[in-house]
Amino acid sequence: MSNEPLPERTNFTGKRQYEDYVDEVIALAKHELRVFEQQLGIGYNASARHDAFRHFLLASRRNKIRIVVHDSATLERSCPRMKQLLRAFNHAITIHETQQQAKGVYDPFVLADESHSVRRFHFDDLRGLFARNDPIEAATLAERFEEIWEMSTPAVTVNTLGL
């Protein structure tokens, strides 16, 4: 008999629920976070999310965050806390922007390790799925993320000299 926790899946139908589940997935992460969004909006500049990312990165030098967005302009213009994290943890955070062939991907998600995830079915849809302890759902999203990652290029970098 396995001591593995049973997978839990919860459907949701609101932006606030999505944001709450994003925060929960971040809190559950032990080694790696993978984020795919159209753009990193105000939720990624919130002090609580900044603190959660910082806590995750301070837990181990091996912890990594990889982010892919369709549009990095909002991040560069309106997310000073994310840019601060990037400066402090430039060895652990990588942010890419999709190339043209991936611009049609439309389902944002956050994946923690190989177990926990939250995704919306479309950028314009408030419905989605939160999955905890679900390696099958996580494997599907991990494969999707790697495909998107391959069709993206580095977008936001921070020069430690400030030049």
N, C-alpha and C positions, 0 to 999 in steps of 0.2 A: 504494500500500500504506500502510495506516494504522499509526502508531506507538502507537495506543491499546492498553493492556494488555487481554488477553482476560479476560472475566468468569470469576470463580471462585465456585462454590457448594459449600458444605459442609453436610451435614446433621449434626445433633448430637442427643444424647439425655440431657443432664444439666444440672443447675443450675450446676455449676462451669464446664462448657463454655460455657453461656450467659453467665455473668459474665465469663469470659475473652474471649469474643467482643465483649461490650459494651465492655470495656477496649480491645480492638483497634480497634473502630469509632471510639471517641473519639480514639485516637491517629492514625487516618487522616484525621480531619476537618481541613479547611483553612479553612472559612468559616462553616458552620452545622451545629449539632447539633439534631435533633428527637427527643424522647424521649416515648414513651407507655408508661405503667405503671399497674397497678392502684393501687399506692402505692409511694413511694420507700422501699425497705427498707434494711437494713443495708449492702448493697453500695454504696449511694450516700453512705454516711457514712464509708466506708473512706478512710484517708489517701491511698492510691495513686490512687483515683478522684478525690478532691479535688485532688490535685496535677496529674492529667491535665487536669481541667477548667480549673484555674488556668493551666496552661501554654497550653492552647488559647486562653483568653481574653486572655492576655498577648501572644500572637503578633500580634494585630491588634485595634485598637479597633473594627473592623467585624465581628469574629466575634460570633456570637449563639448562644445556647442557648434553645430553647423546650421546655418540659416540660408535659405534660398528664397528670394523674392522676385516678383515680376518687375517691380519698380522700387529702386533703392532711394529715389529722391526724397520721399517722405522721411525715411530713416535719417538721411543726412541732414535734412532741414528741421525736423521736428522731434527728434529723439535724442536729446543730449545725454540722457542717462545710459542709453545703449552705447553711444559713442564713448562715454566715460568707461564703461565696462570693456569695450574693445581696446581702449588705451591701456587699461590696467591688466588685461588678460589677453593680449594680442597673440600669445602662444596657444591659447585654448579656444578662441572664437574665430570662426571663418564665416564671412558673409559673401554670398554670390548673388548675381542677378541672372535670370534666365536669358538665354539667347532666343532668337525668333522662333525656332522650331519647338520650343517648350512653352510659348506664350499661351497656347490653348489649354494648358493644364489648369483646372478650375477648382480643385477641392483642397482647401487649406487643411493642414494637420500639424500636430506636434506629437513626436514620438520619443519616449523615454526608454533607453536601453532596448531590450528586445521583448518588452512586456506590456507597457502602458501607452495608451494613445488617446487622442481626441481628434476628431475630424468633422468638418462640415462637408456636406455633399456638394456644395457650390459656394463660391464667394458671395453670391447674391441670395443665398438660401440660409435661413437661420436654423434649419434642421441639421442634426448630426448624430454622431455616436461617440460615446466615451467607453473605452475598454481598459479594464484593469486586470493584470495577470493573464493577459490573452496573447500568447506567443503567435497564434495563427494570424490574428488581425495585425499584430506588430510586424510579422514577417512580410505580409502583403504591403504594408506602408513602408517598410525598410527598403524593399525592392523598388517601389515607386519613387522613394526619395533618391535612391542611387541613380535611377534613370534621369530624374530631373537634375540632379547634381552634375551628371555627365554633360547635360545640355545647358550648362551655366558657366559663367566666368566670374572671377573675383570682382567684387563691386565696391565694397566699403573697406578701406584700410586706414590705419592711423599710423602716421609717421611719428615715431617716438621722439624725434627731435623737434616736432611741431612745425616743420617746414612745409 
